Amino acid sequence: MIQLSSAGKRYGHKLLFEGADWLITPRDRVGLVGANGTGKSTLMKVLAGMETLDYGSISRAKGISAGYLPQDGLALSGRSVFAECMAVFSELRAMEQEMEDLTRRMSELDHASHEYAQVADRYHRLEHEFQTRDGYAIEAQVGTVLAGLGFQKEDWPRQTEEFSGGWQMRIALAKLLLQQPNLLLLDEPTNHLDLEARNWLEEYLANYPHAYVLISHDRYFLDVTIGKIAEIWNQHIHLYTGNYDKYLDQKTQRLEQLEAAARNQRERIEQLEVFINRFRYTATKAKQVQSRIKELEKMERIELPPEERTIHFSFPQPKASGRIVAEFADVSKNYGEKNVFRGVSFMIERGDRIALVGVNGAGKSTLIKLLADAERLTSGEYRLGHNVRADYFAQDQYKELDPDARILDDLGELSPRSTETELRSLLGCFLFSADDVFKRIGVLSGGERNRYALLRMLLHPANFLLLDEPTNHLDMRAKDVLLKALSDYTGTVVFVSHDRYFIDKLATRVFEVGSRRVEVYPGNYEDYMWRKQGGAEALQATVAVSSKTVQPTNGDRAAAAVPADAKSKRLNPIKRKQMEERFEEIEQEIADLETAIAECEAGLQNFVSAEETQRLIQELAEHRGKLKGRMTEWEELGQALQG
């Protein structure tokens, strides 16, 4: 469909990539990865036809359309949200208008005339194409996509210029999805989406009829949406099959193979050089020496790429707080006539890592501000526990920084015991490298200042961290450092993030914010989704059925369902006896596992320590896995005994 051949691209004096050969086929789902500054966005623009190559060539199949969504910078105006999306179907709408004109003309013409026949023929051909292209459903398509991306119906008639930059990017994404180009190019599409919109986009892309290439720092999103990885690394494009997790394994194997090949080559070079130096002036060995010299000259040297630095930095731990960190009692919050929370009560205990989830506008940021005492309660009571010191990271935290200070100097004053090498390494992890560390804070972009503000907080953390979107503007490497820092952190964390992988790895409880309430769920985001999708109810229902089946005693249980003579003809008596005994064992195991699950869930409600919480979460997952297997075996045995 699109093919790069020996492709290369420079950005000023910097070589981004060269010698790239890449074929994108009609149903490819590709994740484009690489460190910041390696040229991912530039390559996307080349694929979109917005930039040209400096070396090599790019060829496209006839009729191929590409649609590109940049990271930001789009501004729409002059139309309502719905009209802006409907503009995508201008050709179909023109066709619909022509069909209306033809219908009017047919009503005015003599049905027996030649002109009527021509008009009718044109109408029928248009109508067939209109139906084939699903023209009668375009308004429904627009509504589905807008709803999926988080637009309420009351937003549809609003003018696009009324929306913030993030929502403008959502409108642009909606238009691209409705266009369905042959090659969809999405540069950080999840940057401006909440979890619900991300989940919807994952499902939409799973059914997308054409190819797409996307850049994302959301590991979970990549894992569930792509089947190939293209990595820009060491100024070359490397291709891998599989999702992001498989790519990481394959990359490790590729590096090991490259290192082994380089090692073997070095050994061969040493052997050749020893032979040449030893026999260079021996006439009887002249032919062999020349042969080895030619071998050396022809040998293409294997170059190992510079080793990717691994950041190791220990963040200081805070002083311990009391067991109860914070408590809401019948809290309500209003903004004028708008009621955000009503009668909310919950308790936060030491060591909790609580993820706040909910649709945009549900009140997550408001809840964090209330916990940080940055907003006043309308009613109710908020109590902080003994020795609790809270620190709040807002989405616009950069406003609190000194604009005249240089980054490295400011960080050095904050952490005087750290060496410059340590500080530069940490700054590099948060995407400040080389001369960037000497920039003044005032010249940084909003995203850069937020990254720096987060780093400053982690150098001297309080024992109760309140983090609103800490993963914004971070790449995967920086997210991994932040995740490790917070995983090792001994205090209490309440955070908002739209990164599913980050939440799954960090959260021990999930607070769902919405409908003026806060619902508390034990476990991480995966556990939360399992419960939301009815997993707990289904499990209870299954166990209830199991309990009812258990009522007959011993061997009578399996026999109760169908007549004994019908079953005895199908099973050997000895085999039947063994199956009946196993059937009873499984029923007891199911009851024991259900009890264990209930105990784990109860344990998660009573904090003992962070380690104990993690142990209970792991144990809960193991019990659920075993229960699923036992239920399957129980059903199969029951069917066999009845059959």
FENFENCOR-V25382 format. One record per residue. SS is DSSP state (alpha for helix, beta for strand, coil for the rest). PHI is phi in whole degrees, 0 to 359 (999 if undefined). Layout:
BEGIN
ss->SS phi->PHI
ss->SS phi->PHI
END
This chain:
BEGIN
ss->coil phi->999
ss->beta phi->228
ss->beta phi->227
ss->beta phi->262
ss->beta phi->231
ss->beta phi->48
ss->beta phi->283
ss->beta phi->215
ss->beta phi->211
ss->beta phi->247
ss->beta phi->235
ss->coil phi->67
ss->coil phi->272
ss->beta phi->270
ss->beta phi->278
ss->beta phi->276
ss->beta phi->202
ss->beta phi->208
ss->beta phi->60
ss->beta phi->274
ss->beta phi->240
ss->beta phi->209
ss->beta phi->250
ss->beta phi->258
ss->coil phi->266
ss->coil phi->301
ss->coil phi->241
ss->coil phi->294
ss->beta phi->236
ss->beta phi->242
ss->beta phi->260
ss->beta phi->261
ss->beta phi->234
ss->coil phi->153
ss->coil phi->295
ss->coil phi->301
ss->coil phi->89
ss->coil phi->277
ss->coil phi->112
ss->alpha phi->297
ss->alpha phi->295
ss->alpha phi->297
ss->alpha phi->297
ss->alpha phi->299
ss->alpha phi->293
ss->alpha phi->296
ss->alpha phi->297
ss->alpha phi->281
ss->coil phi->83
ss->coil phi->271
ss->coil phi->225
ss->coil phi->253
ss->coil phi->277
ss->coil phi->270
ss->beta phi->222
ss->beta phi->72
ss->beta phi->215
ss->beta phi->229
ss->beta phi->237
ss->beta phi->234
ss->coil phi->293
ss->coil phi->298
ss->coil phi->83
ss->coil phi->285
ss->coil phi->245
ss->beta phi->238
ss->beta phi->239
ss->beta phi->241
ss->beta phi->248
ss->coil phi->286
ss->coil phi->295
ss->coil phi->193
ss->coil phi->97
ss->coil phi->276
ss->coil phi->223
ss->coil phi->248
ss->coil phi->200
ss->coil phi->95
ss->coil phi->220
ss->beta phi->286
ss->alpha phi->303
ss->alpha phi->294
ss->alpha phi->295
ss->alpha phi->297
ss->alpha phi->287
ss->alpha phi->295
ss->alpha phi->298
ss->alpha phi->301
ss->alpha phi->261
ss->alpha phi->302
ss->alpha phi->294
ss->alpha phi->293
ss->alpha phi->290
ss->alpha phi->295
ss->alpha phi->295
ss->alpha phi->296
ss->alpha phi->297
ss->alpha phi->296
ss->alpha phi->297
ss->alpha phi->295
ss->alpha phi->296
ss->alpha phi->295
ss->alpha phi->298
ss->alpha phi->296
ss->alpha phi->295
ss->alpha phi->296
ss->alpha phi->290
ss->alpha phi->263
ss->coil phi->268
ss->coil phi->288
ss->coil phi->296
ss->coil phi->267
ss->coil phi->278
ss->alpha phi->292
ss->alpha phi->296
ss->alpha phi->299
ss->alpha phi->298
ss->alpha phi->294
ss->alpha phi->296
ss->alpha phi->297
ss->alpha phi->297
ss->alpha phi->298
ss->alpha phi->298
ss->alpha phi->294
ss->alpha phi->293
ss->alpha phi->296
ss->alpha phi->297
ss->alpha phi->297
ss->alpha phi->294
ss->alpha phi->299
ss->alpha phi->292
ss->alpha phi->300
ss->coil phi->271
ss->coil phi->60
ss->alpha phi->295
ss->alpha phi->283
ss->alpha phi->248
ss->alpha phi->295
ss->alpha phi->294
ss->alpha phi->294
ss->alpha phi->298
ss->alpha phi->299
ss->alpha phi->298
ss->alpha phi->297
ss->alpha phi->292
ss->alpha phi->297
ss->alpha phi->295
ss->alpha phi->298
ss->coil phi->270
ss->coil phi->98
ss->coil phi->274
ss->coil phi->282
ss->alpha phi->301
ss->alpha phi->290
ss->alpha phi->280
ss->alpha phi->300
ss->coil phi->278
ss->coil phi->288
ss->beta phi->290
ss->alpha phi->299
ss->alpha phi->291
ss->alpha phi->285
ss->coil phi->265
ss->coil phi->290
ss->alpha phi->301
ss->alpha phi->297
ss->alpha phi->287
ss->alpha phi->298
ss->alpha phi->294
ss->alpha phi->295
ss->alpha phi->296
ss->alpha phi->298
ss->alpha phi->296
ss->alpha phi->302
ss->alpha phi->298
ss->alpha phi->296
ss->alpha phi->296
ss->alpha phi->287
ss->alpha phi->292
ss->coil phi->51
ss->coil phi->294
ss->coil phi->297
ss->beta phi->229
ss->beta phi->265
ss->beta phi->242
ss->beta phi->241
ss->beta phi->260
ss->coil phi->56
ss->alpha phi->292
ss->alpha phi->273
ss->alpha phi->305
ss->alpha phi->249
ss->coil phi->248
ss->coil phi->278
ss->alpha phi->299
ss->alpha phi->296
ss->alpha phi->293
ss->alpha phi->296
ss->alpha phi->300
ss->alpha phi->295
ss->alpha phi->296
ss->alpha phi->302
ss->alpha phi->293
ss->alpha phi->297
ss->alpha phi->293
ss->alpha phi->299
ss->coil phi->254
ss->coil phi->294
ss->coil phi->280
ss->coil phi->234
ss->beta phi->276
ss->beta phi->213
ss->beta phi->234
ss->beta phi->224
ss->beta phi->253
ss->coil phi->204
ss->coil phi->261
ss->coil phi->262
ss->alpha phi->297
ss->alpha phi->296
ss->alpha phi->301
ss->alpha phi->297
ss->alpha phi->302
ss->alpha phi->265
ss->alpha phi->245
ss->coil phi->242
ss->coil phi->239
ss->beta phi->216
ss->beta phi->235
ss->beta phi->245
ss->beta phi->248
ss->beta phi->270
ss->beta phi->212
ss->coil phi->58
ss->coil phi->66
ss->beta phi->223
ss->beta phi->257
ss->beta phi->249
ss->beta phi->251
ss->beta phi->227
ss->beta phi->258
ss->coil phi->115
ss->coil phi->276
ss->alpha phi->294
ss->alpha phi->300
ss->alpha phi->293
ss->alpha phi->300
ss->alpha phi->300
ss->alpha phi->295
ss->alpha phi->295
ss->alpha phi->295
ss->alpha phi->300
ss->alpha phi->297
ss->alpha phi->297
ss->alpha phi->297
ss->alpha phi->297
ss->alpha phi->296
ss->alpha phi->295
ss->alpha phi->295
ss->alpha phi->295
ss->alpha phi->296
ss->alpha phi->295
ss->alpha phi->296
ss->alpha phi->297
ss->alpha phi->295
ss->alpha phi->300
ss->alpha phi->297
ss->alpha phi->294
ss->alpha phi->298
ss->alpha phi->298
ss->alpha phi->298
ss->alpha phi->296
ss->alpha phi->294
ss->alpha phi->298
ss->alpha phi->297
ss->alpha phi->298
ss->alpha phi->294
ss->alpha phi->285
ss->alpha phi->244
ss->coil phi->302
ss->coil phi->252
ss->coil phi->261
ss->alpha phi->300
ss->alpha phi->289
ss->alpha phi->253
ss->alpha phi->301
ss->alpha phi->296
ss->alpha phi->294
ss->alpha phi->296
ss->alpha phi->298
ss->alpha phi->299
ss->alpha phi->287
ss->alpha phi->298
ss->alpha phi->296
ss->alpha phi->298
ss->alpha phi->296
ss->alpha phi->294
ss->alpha phi->279
ss->coil phi->293
ss->coil phi->274
ss->coil phi->291
ss->coil phi->276
ss->coil phi->254
ss->coil phi->280
ss->coil phi->292
ss->coil phi->301
ss->coil phi->293
ss->coil phi->287
ss->coil phi->290
ss->coil phi->260
ss->coil phi->274
ss->coil phi->238
ss->coil phi->215
ss->coil phi->265
ss->coil phi->278
ss->coil phi->296
ss->coil phi->265
ss->coil phi->278
ss->coil phi->291
ss->coil phi->291
ss->coil phi->261
ss->coil phi->289
ss->coil phi->298
ss->beta phi->272
ss->beta phi->269
ss->beta phi->207
ss->beta phi->214
ss->beta phi->259
ss->beta phi->232
ss->beta phi->54
ss->beta phi->276
ss->beta phi->231
ss->beta phi->218
ss->beta phi->238
ss->beta phi->244
ss->coil phi->64
ss->coil phi->272
ss->beta phi->277
ss->beta phi->263
ss->beta phi->271
ss->beta phi->228
ss->beta phi->215
ss->beta phi->63
ss->beta phi->272
ss->beta phi->224
ss->beta phi->196
ss->beta phi->229
ss->beta phi->247
ss->beta phi->248
ss->coil phi->304
ss->coil phi->91
ss->coil phi->299
ss->beta phi->235
ss->beta phi->255
ss->beta phi->264
ss->beta phi->265
ss->beta phi->235
ss->coil phi->151
ss->coil phi->294
ss->coil phi->302
ss->coil phi->90
ss->coil phi->286
ss->coil phi->121
ss->alpha phi->296
ss->alpha phi->295
ss->alpha phi->297
ss->alpha phi->297
ss->alpha phi->296
ss->alpha phi->295
ss->alpha phi->296
ss->alpha phi->294
ss->coil phi->277
ss->coil phi->64
ss->coil phi->271
ss->coil phi->230
ss->coil phi->267
ss->coil phi->291
ss->coil phi->280
ss->beta phi->202
ss->beta phi->94
ss->beta phi->224
ss->beta phi->237
ss->beta phi->241
ss->beta phi->268
ss->coil phi->281
ss->coil phi->293
ss->coil phi->59
ss->coil phi->269
ss->coil phi->236
ss->beta phi->266
ss->beta phi->224
ss->beta phi->243
ss->beta phi->252
ss->coil phi->269
ss->coil phi->296
ss->coil phi->247
ss->alpha phi->299
ss->alpha phi->301
ss->alpha phi->295
ss->alpha phi->273
ss->coil phi->273
ss->coil phi->280
ss->coil phi->292
ss->coil phi->271
ss->coil phi->280
ss->beta phi->278
ss->alpha phi->304
ss->alpha phi->297
ss->alpha phi->295
ss->alpha phi->297
ss->alpha phi->290
ss->alpha phi->296
ss->alpha phi->294
ss->alpha phi->285
ss->coil phi->228
ss->coil phi->295
ss->coil phi->278
ss->coil phi->279
ss->coil phi->284
ss->alpha phi->298
ss->alpha phi->298
ss->alpha phi->297
ss->alpha phi->295
ss->alpha phi->293
ss->alpha phi->297
ss->alpha phi->293
ss->alpha phi->298
ss->alpha phi->297
ss->alpha phi->296
ss->coil phi->266
ss->coil phi->74
ss->coil phi->248
ss->coil phi->231
ss->alpha phi->51
ss->alpha phi->284
ss->alpha phi->302
ss->alpha phi->291
ss->alpha phi->263
ss->coil phi->292
ss->beta phi->278
ss->alpha phi->301
ss->alpha phi->295
ss->alpha phi->266
ss->coil phi->286
ss->coil phi->288
ss->alpha phi->302
ss->alpha phi->295
ss->alpha phi->295
ss->alpha phi->293
ss->alpha phi->295
ss->alpha phi->299
ss->alpha phi->292
ss->alpha phi->298
ss->alpha phi->294
ss->alpha phi->299
ss->alpha phi->299
ss->alpha phi->295
ss->alpha phi->289
ss->alpha phi->291
ss->coil phi->221
ss->coil phi->285
ss->coil phi->282
ss->coil phi->266
ss->beta phi->218
ss->beta phi->266
ss->beta phi->240
ss->beta phi->243
ss->beta phi->258
ss->coil phi->59
ss->coil phi->290
ss->coil phi->273
ss->coil phi->298
ss->coil phi->69
ss->coil phi->253
ss->coil phi->274
ss->alpha phi->297
ss->alpha phi->296
ss->alpha phi->294
ss->alpha phi->297
ss->alpha phi->296
ss->alpha phi->295
ss->alpha phi->297
ss->alpha phi->298
ss->alpha phi->295
ss->alpha phi->300
ss->alpha phi->285
ss->alpha phi->292
ss->alpha phi->278
ss->coil phi->292
ss->coil phi->266
ss->coil phi->273
ss->beta phi->243
ss->beta phi->231
ss->beta phi->239
ss->beta phi->217
ss->beta phi->247
ss->coil phi->209
ss->coil phi->256
ss->coil phi->263
ss->alpha phi->298
ss->alpha phi->298
ss->alpha phi->299
ss->alpha phi->294
ss->alpha phi->300
ss->alpha phi->281
ss->alpha phi->256
ss->coil phi->291
ss->coil phi->252
ss->beta phi->214
ss->beta phi->238
ss->beta phi->256
ss->beta phi->271
ss->beta phi->256
ss->beta phi->168
ss->coil phi->54
ss->coil phi->66
ss->beta phi->230
ss->beta phi->230
ss->beta phi->260
ss->beta phi->257
ss->beta phi->234
ss->beta phi->286
ss->coil phi->91
ss->coil phi->268
ss->alpha phi->294
ss->alpha phi->297
ss->alpha phi->296
ss->alpha phi->299
ss->alpha phi->295
ss->alpha phi->300
ss->alpha phi->289
ss->alpha phi->297
ss->coil phi->273
ss->coil phi->90
ss->alpha phi->298
ss->alpha phi->295
ss->alpha phi->295
ss->alpha phi->296
ss->alpha phi->295
ss->alpha phi->297
ss->alpha phi->296
ss->alpha phi->295
ss->alpha phi->293
ss->alpha phi->297
ss->alpha phi->298
ss->alpha phi->299
ss->alpha phi->296
ss->alpha phi->295
ss->alpha phi->292
ss->coil phi->285
ss->coil phi->305
ss->coil phi->298
ss->coil phi->263
ss->coil phi->42
ss->coil phi->291
ss->alpha phi->290
ss->alpha phi->301
ss->alpha phi->290
ss->alpha phi->280
ss->coil phi->292
ss->coil phi->287
ss->coil phi->226
ss->coil phi->303
ss->alpha phi->297
ss->alpha phi->293
ss->alpha phi->291
ss->alpha phi->278
ss->alpha phi->296
ss->coil phi->287
ss->coil phi->260
ss->coil phi->237
ss->coil phi->297
ss->alpha phi->305
ss->alpha phi->293
ss->alpha phi->297
ss->alpha phi->299
ss->alpha phi->299
ss->alpha phi->298
ss->alpha phi->293
ss->alpha phi->295
ss->alpha phi->294
ss->alpha phi->294
ss->alpha phi->301
ss->alpha phi->292
ss->alpha phi->300
ss->alpha phi->296
ss->alpha phi->300
ss->alpha phi->291
ss->alpha phi->297
ss->alpha phi->298
ss->alpha phi->297
ss->alpha phi->295
ss->alpha phi->295
ss->alpha phi->297
ss->alpha phi->296
ss->alpha phi->297
ss->alpha phi->297
ss->alpha phi->298
ss->alpha phi->293
ss->alpha phi->297
ss->alpha phi->297
ss->alpha phi->292
ss->alpha phi->297
ss->alpha phi->291
ss->coil phi->278
ss->coil phi->239
ss->coil phi->289
ss->coil phi->245
ss->coil phi->198
ss->alpha phi->297
ss->alpha phi->295
ss->alpha phi->295
ss->alpha phi->298
ss->alpha phi->298
ss->alpha phi->298
ss->alpha phi->295
ss->alpha phi->297
ss->alpha phi->294
ss->alpha phi->296
ss->alpha phi->298
ss->alpha phi->296
ss->alpha phi->295
ss->alpha phi->297
ss->alpha phi->297
ss->alpha phi->297
ss->alpha phi->296
ss->alpha phi->298
ss->alpha phi->300
ss->alpha phi->295
ss->alpha phi->294
ss->alpha phi->296
ss->alpha phi->297
ss->alpha phi->295
ss->alpha phi->299
ss->alpha phi->295
ss->alpha phi->294
ss->alpha phi->296
ss->alpha phi->301
ss->alpha phi->295
ss->alpha phi->295
ss->alpha phi->292
ss->alpha phi->276
ss->coil phi->275
END
